C-alpha cells in the first residue's frame, strides 16, 4: 500500500469523524463515498503524475469538498474500465458520486481537482 494514499485515507477518516460531530451526513454511505473519492483522486495523482500532491477537505453547507492538487497539467481521462480489475474505474467512480466537479489550472502548471459530495 502506498504510504501517501494510506495517509490520505487516515486524514480523511479523522476529518469525517469531526464532520459527523458537527452535522450528520445526508444519507447512509456518505462517509464511504467521501473515502472512495479521496482514494481514487489520490491514487490517480500518485499513478499519473510526477511530484508531490496535496489533499484538502472542507465541510460546506450541503457537501464535503474533496480537492487534490498535483503537478501535472493533464486532465483526467474517462477510460473504458477493465473487467480484470486492473483499472479504468477511478474517474468514472468520481464522476458518478460527485454532485459537482471543478478542475482549476494552477500557476505552476499543475491542477486542482475538486469534487463535491453530498453531506
DRENKOL-615487 format. One record per atom (N, C-alpha, C): residue number from 0; x, y, z. Coordinates in steps of 0.05 Angstrom, whole numbers. Atoms other than C-alpha are relative to their C-alpha. Layout:
+-----+--------+--------+--------+
! num !      u !      v !      w !
+-----+--------+--------+--------+
! NUM !      X !      Y !      Z !
...
+-----+--------+--------+--------+
This chain:
+-----+--------+--------+--------+
! num !      u !      v !      w !
+-----+--------+--------+--------+
!   0 !     17 !    -24 !      0 !
!   0 !      0 !      0 !      0 !
!   0 !     18 !     25 !      0 !
!   1 !    -15 !    -25 !      1 !
!   1 !     25 !     69 !    -17 !
!   1 !     -3 !     16 !     25 !
!   2 !      1 !    -16 !    -25 !
!   2 !     43 !    110 !     44 !
!   2 !    -16 !     26 !     -4 !
!   3 !     16 !    -24 !      3 !
!   3 !     15 !    175 !     15 !
!   3 !    -30 !     -6 !     -2 !
!   4 !     28 !      7 !      2 !
!   4 !    -50 !    140 !     -2 !
!   4 !    -12 !     -7 !     27 !
!   5 !      9 !      7 !    -26 !
!   5 !    -55 !    110 !     67 !
!   5 !     -3 !     24 !     18 !
!   6 !      1 !    -24 !    -16 !
!   6 !    -40 !    177 !     99 !
!   6 !    -25 !     17 !     -7 !
!   7 !     24 !    -15 !      9 !
!   7 !    -95 !    210 !     57 !
!   7 !    -25 !    -13 !     11 !
!   8 !     23 !     13 !    -11 !
!   8 !   -145 !    157 !     79 !
!   8 !     -3 !      5 !     30 !
!   9 !      0 !     -5 !    -28 !
!   9 !   -125 !    166 !    152 !
!   9 !     -9 !     28 !      6 !
!  10 !      8 !    -28 !     -4 !
!  10 !   -131 !    241 !    148 !
!  10 !    -30 !      4 !     -7 !
!  11 !     28 !     -2 !      7 !
!  11 !   -199 !    234 !    114 !
!  11 !    -18 !    -12 !     21 !
!  12 !     16 !     12 !    -22 !
!  12 !   -225 !    187 !    168 !
!  12 !     -1 !     19 !     24 !
!  13 !      0 !    -19 !    -22 !
!  13 !   -204 !    238 !    221 !
!  13 !    -17 !     24 !     -6 !
!  14 !     17 !    -23 !      9 !
!  14 !   -237 !    295 !    182 !
!  14 !    -29 !     -8 !      2 !
!  15 !     28 !      9 !     -1 !
!  15 !   -301 !    254 !    175 !
!  15 !    -11 !     -4 !     28 !
!  16 !      8 !      3 !    -28 !
!  16 !   -303 !    238 !    249 !
!  16 !     -7 !     27 !     12 !
!  17 !      7 !    -27 !    -10 !
!  17 !   -302 !    313 !    264 !
!  17 !    -25 !     10 !    -14 !
!  18 !     23 !     -9 !     15 !
!  18 !   -353 !    327 !    209 !
!  18 !    -26 !    -12 !     10 !
!  19 !     24 !     13 !    -11 !
!  19 !   -402 !    277 !    238 !
!  19 !     -9 !     12 !     26 !
!  20 !      6 !    -13 !    -25 !
!  20 !   -398 !    311 !    305 !
!  20 !    -13 !     28 !     -5 !
!  21 !     12 !    -26 !      6 !
!  21 !   -416 !    377 !    272 !
!  21 !    -28 !     -2 !    -13 !
!  22 !     26 !      4 !     15 !
!  22 !   -472 !    351 !    227 !
!  22 !     -1 !    -28 !    -11 !
!  23 !      4 !     27 !     10 !
!  23 !   -499 !    283 !    209 !
!  23 !      0 !      1 !    -31 !
!  24 !      1 !      1 !     29 !
!  24 !   -489 !    263 !    136 !
!  24 !    -29 !     -2 !    -10 !
!  25 !     27 !     -1 !     12 !
!  25 !   -549 !    270 !     89 !
!  25 !    -10 !    -29 !     -5 !
!  26 !     10 !     27 !      7 !
!  26 !   -551 !    195 !     73 !
!  26 !     20 !    -20 !     11 !
!  27 !    -17 !     22 !     -7 !
!  27 !   -524 !    129 !     96 !
!  27 !     19 !     -5 !    -23 !
!  28 !    -19 !      5 !     21 !
!  28 !   -460 !    116 !     58 !
!  28 !     16 !     25 !     -9 !
!  29 !    -14 !    -25 !      8 !
!  29 !   -438 !    189 !     52 !
!  29 !     30 !     -2 !      8 !
!  30 !    -28 !      2 !     -9 !
!  30 !   -374 !    174 !     92 !
!  30 !     15 !    -18 !    -19 !
!  31 !    -14 !     18 !     18 !
!  31 !   -357 !    115 !     48 !
!  31 !      4 !     13 !    -27 !
!  32 !     -3 !    -14 !     26 !
!  32 !   -369 !    157 !    -15 !
!  32 !     24 !     19 !      1 !
!  33 !    -22 !    -19 !     -2 !
!  33 !   -321 !    211 !     10 !
!  33 !     27 !    -15 !      1 !
!  34 !    -25 !     15 !     -2 !
!  34 !   -268 !    159 !     28 !
!  34 !      7 !    -12 !    -28 !
!  35 !     -5 !     12 !     27 !
!  35 !   -275 !    126 !    -41 !
!  35 !     10 !     21 !    -19 !
!  36 !     -9 !    -21 !     18 !
!  36 !   -268 !    192 !    -78 !
!  36 !     28 !      9 !      7 !
!  37 !    -27 !     -7 !     -8 !
!  37 !   -207 !    211 !    -37 !
!  37 !     19 !    -21 !    -10 !
!  38 !    -18 !     22 !      9 !
!  38 !   -176 !    143 !    -51 !
!  38 !      5 !      1 !    -30 !
!  39 !     -3 !      0 !     29 !
!  39 !   -189 !    149 !   -126 !
!  39 !     16 !     24 !     -9 !
!  40 !    -14 !    -24 !      9 !
!  40 !   -165 !    221 !   -134 !
!  40 !     30 !      0 !      9 !
!  41 !    -28 !      2 !     -9 !
!  41 !   -102 !    210 !    -92 !
!  41 !     15 !    -21 !    -15 !
!  42 !    -14 !     21 !     16 !
!  42 !    -86 !    144 !   -127 !
!  42 !      6 !     10 !    -28 !
!  43 !     -5 !    -11 !     27 !
!  43 !    -93 !    179 !   -194 !
!  43 !     22 !     20 !      0 !
!  44 !    -21 !    -20 !     -2 !
!  44 !    -48 !    236 !   -172 !
!  44 !     27 !    -15 !      3 !
!  45 !    -25 !     15 !     -4 !
!  45 !      5 !    185 !   -150 !
!  45 !      7 !    -15 !    -25 !
!  46 !     -4 !     17 !     24 !
!  46 !     -3 !    140 !   -211 !
!  46 !      6 !     15 !    -25 !
!  47 !     -1 !    -14 !     26 !
!  47 !     -9 !    191 !   -266 !
!  47 !     15 !     26 !     -1 !
!  48 !    -16 !    -25 !      0 !
!  48 !     34 !    250 !   -245 !
!  48 !     26 !     -4 !     14 !
!  49 !    -26 !      0 !    -14 !
!  49 !    104 !    265 !   -222 !
!  49 !     -1 !     22 !     21 !
!  50 !     -2 !    -21 !    -20 !
!  50 !    119 !    304 !   -160 !
!  50 !    -20 !     -3 !     22 !
!  51 !     17 !      1 !    -23 !
!  51 !     81 !    320 !    -97 !
!  51 !    -29 !      5 !     -7 !
!  52 !     28 !     -6 !      2 !
!  52 !      6 !    323 !    -88 !
!  52 !    -10 !      8 !     28 !
!  53 !     11 !     -9 !    -25 !
!  53 !    -38 !    353 !    -34 !
!  53 !    -30 !     -5 !      0 !
!  54 !     29 !      5 !     -4 !
!  54 !   -107 !    336 !     -6 !
!  54 !    -11 !     22 !     18 !
!  55 !     14 !    -20 !    -16 !
!  55 !   -155 !    389 !     20 !
!  55 !    -29 !     -9 !      2 !
!  56 !     27 !      7 !     -5 !
!  56 !   -222 !    372 !     52 !
!  56 !    -14 !     23 !     14 !
!  57 !     15 !    -21 !    -12 !
!  57 !   -277 !    421 !     70 !
!  57 !    -29 !     -7 !      3 !
!  58 !     28 !      5 !     -5 !
!  58 !   -345 !    413 !    102 !
!  58 !    -15 !     26 !     -6 !
!  59 !     17 !    -23 !      8 !
!  59 !   -395 !    460 !     68 !
!  59 !    -28 !     -4 !      9 !
!  60 !     28 !      2 !     -9 !
!  60 !   -469 !    471 !     79 !
!  60 !    -13 !    -26 !     -7 !
!  61 !     14 !     24 !      9 !
!  61 !   -492 !    412 !     38 !
!  61 !     18 !    -21 !    -12 !
!  62 !    -19 !     18 !     13 !
!  62 !   -428 !    377 !     16 !
!  62 !     26 !     -1 !     15 !
!  63 !    -28 !      0 !     -7 !
!  63 !   -358 !    356 !     31 !
!  63 !     15 !      3 !    -26 !
!  64 !    -17 !     -4 !     23 !
!  64 !   -308 !    383 !    -19 !
!  64 !     26 !    -15 !      4 !
!  65 !    -25 !     15 !      0 !
!  65 !   -251 !    336 !    -35 !
!  65 !     17 !     12 !    -23 !
!  66 !    -17 !    -13 !     20 !
!  66 !   -194 !    373 !    -71 !
!  66 !     28 !    -13 !      1 !
!  67 !    -27 !     11 !      2 !
!  67 !   -129 !    342 !    -95 !
!  67 !     15 !     16 !    -21 !
!  68 !    -17 !    -16 !     18 !
!  68 !    -74 !    384 !   -125 !
!  68 !     24 !    -17 !     -7 !
!  69 !    -24 !     14 !      9 !
!  69 !    -18 !    353 !   -166 !
!  69 !     15 !     17 !    -20 !
!  70 !    -18 !    -15 !     16 !
!  70 !     38 !    376 !   -211 !
!  70 !     -4 !     -3 !    -30 !
!  71 !      4 !      5 !     28 !
!  71 !     10 !    353 !   -278 !
!  71 !    -22 !     18 !    -11 !
!  72 !     21 !    -15 !     13 !
!  72 !    -29 !    397 !   -326 !
!  72 !    -21 !    -18 !    -14 !
!  73 !     18 !     19 !     14 !
!  73 !    -61 !    334 !   -357 !
!  73 !    -26 !     -3 !     15 !
!  74 !     26 !      4 !    -12 !
!  74 !   -135 !    329 !   -345 !
!  74 !     -7 !    -29 !      2 !
!  75 !      9 !     29 !     -2 !
!  75 !   -168 !    264 !   -322 !
!  75 !    -13 !     -8 !    -26 !
!  76 !     12 !     11 !     24 !
!  76 !   -190 !    219 !   -378 !
!  76 !    -18 !    -23 !      8 !
!  77 !     18 !     22 !     -4 !
!  77 !   -251 !    175 !   -377 !
!  77 !      9 !    -23 !    -18 !
!  78 !     -9 !     24 !     15 !
!  78 !   -227 !    106 !   -398 !
!  78 !    -21 !    -21 !      2 !
!  79 !     18 !     24 !     -3 !
!  79 !   -264 !     42 !   -412 !
!  79 !     11 !    -17 !     22 !
!  80 !    -10 !     16 !    -23 !
!  80 !   -259 !      5 !   -346 !
!  80 !      6 !    -29 !     -9 !
!  81 !     -8 !     27 !      6 !
!  81 !   -224 !    -62 !   -349 !
!  81 !    -13 !    -19 !     20 !
!  82 !     14 !     19 !    -18 !
!  82 !   -263 !   -121 !   -321 !
!  82 !     19 !    -18 !     15 !
!  83 !    -18 !     17 !    -14 !
!  83 !   -200 !   -156 !   -299 !
!  83 !     11 !     13 !     26 !
!  84 !     -8 !    -13 !    -25 !
!  84 !   -191 !   -106 !   -241 !
!  84 !     25 !     16 !     -2 !
!  85 !    -25 !    -14 !      3 !
!  85 !   -130 !    -71 !   -270 !
!  85 !     -3 !     30 !     -4 !
!  86 !      3 !    -29 !      1 !
!  86 !   -160 !     -2 !   -275 !
!  86 !    -22 !     10 !    -19 !
!  87 !     19 !    -14 !     17 !
!  87 !   -202 !     49 !   -311 !
!  87 !    -25 !      8 !     14 !
!  88 !     25 !     -6 !    -14 !
!  88 !   -255 !     57 !   -258 !
!  88 !      1 !     26 !     16 !
!  89 !     -2 !    -23 !    -18 !
!  89 !   -228 !    116 !   -218 !
!  89 !    -15 !     25 !     -8 !
!  90 !     13 !    -24 !      8 !
!  90 !   -252 !    176 !   -257 !
!  90 !    -30 !     -5 !     -4 !
!  91 !     28 !      8 !      3 !
!  91 !   -318 !    140 !   -273 !
!  91 !    -13 !      1 !     28 !
!  92 !     11 !      0 !    -27 !
!  92 !   -330 !    130 !   -198 !
!  92 !     -2 !     28 !     11 !
!  93 !      1 !    -28 !     -9 !
!  93 !   -312 !    202 !   -181 !
!  93 !    -23 !     15 !    -13 !
!  94 !     21 !    -14 !     14 !
!  94 !   -359 !    229 !   -234 !
!  94 !    -28 !    -10 !      8 !
!  95 !     26 !     12 !     -8 !
!  95 !   -415 !    182 !   -211 !
!  95 !     -8 !     10 !     28 !
!  96 !      6 !     -7 !    -27 !
!  96 !   -410 !    201 !   -137 !
!  96 !     -2 !     30 !      6 !
!  97 !     -1 !    -29 !     -5 !
!  97 !   -396 !    276 !   -141 !
!  97 !    -24 !     14 !    -12 !
!  98 !     21 !    -16 !     11 !
!  98 !   -451 !    326 !   -149 !
!  98 !     11 !     23 !    -17 !
!  99 !    -13 !    -21 !     16 !
!  99 !   -402 !    378 !   -176 !
!  99 !     30 !     -8 !     -1 !
! 100 !    -29 !      4 !      3 !
! 100 !   -331 !    372 !   -203 !
! 100 !     11 !     26 !    -13 !
! 101 !    -13 !    -24 !     10 !
! 101 !   -286 !    432 !   -215 !
! 101 !     30 !     -6 !     -3 !
! 102 !    -29 !      4 !      4 !
! 102 !   -216 !    429 !   -245 !
! 102 !     12 !     28 !     -5 !
! 103 !    -13 !    -26 !      3 !
! 103 !   -171 !    490 !   -237 !
! 103 !     29 !     -3 !     -6 !
! 104 !    -28 !      0 !      7 !
! 104 !   -105 !    501 !   -271 !
! 104 !     15 !     17 !     21 !
! 105 !    -16 !    -14 !    -20 !
! 105 !    -50 !    522 !   -222 !
! 105 !     22 !     16 !    -14 !
! 106 !    -21 !    -16 !     12 !
! 106 !      2 !    576 !   -236 !
! 106 !     26 !    -15 !     -6 !
! 107 !    -25 !     15 !      3 !
! 107 !     59 !    525 !   -230 !
! 107 !     -3 !    -21 !    -22 !
! 108 !      3 !     20 !     21 !
! 108 !     30 !    483 !   -287 !
! 108 !    -16 !    -25 !      9 !
! 109 !     16 !     23 !    -10 !
! 109 !     -7 !    433 !   -243 !
! 109 !    -30 !      6 !     -1 !
! 110 !     29 !     -4 !     -1 !
! 110 !    -81 !    427 !   -228 !
! 110 !    -11 !     -8 !     27 !
! 111 !     15 !      9 !    -23 !
! 111 !   -131 !    420 !   -172 !
! 111 !    -27 !    -10 !     -9 !
! 112 !     26 !     12 !      6 !
! 112 !   -190 !    374 !   -179 !
! 112 !    -16 !      0 !     26 !
! 113 !     18 !     -1 !    -23 !
! 113 !   -248 !    388 !   -131 !
! 113 !    -26 !    -15 !     -7 !
! 114 !     25 !     15 !      3 !
! 114 !   -306 !    340 !   -124 !
! 114 !    -17 !      5 !     25 !
! 115 !     18 !     -4 !    -22 !
! 115 !   -366 !    358 !    -81 !
! 115 !    -18 !    -24 !      3 !
! 116 !     17 !     24 !     -5 !
! 116 !   -402 !    300 !    -48 !
! 116 !    -21 !      8 !     21 !
! 117 !     22 !     -7 !    -18 !
! 117 !   -470 !    305 !    -13 !
! 117 !      8 !     -7 !     29 !
! 118 !     -4 !      5 !    -29 !
! 118 !   -466 !    312 !     63 !
! 118 !    -25 !      9 !     15 !
+-----+--------+--------+--------+
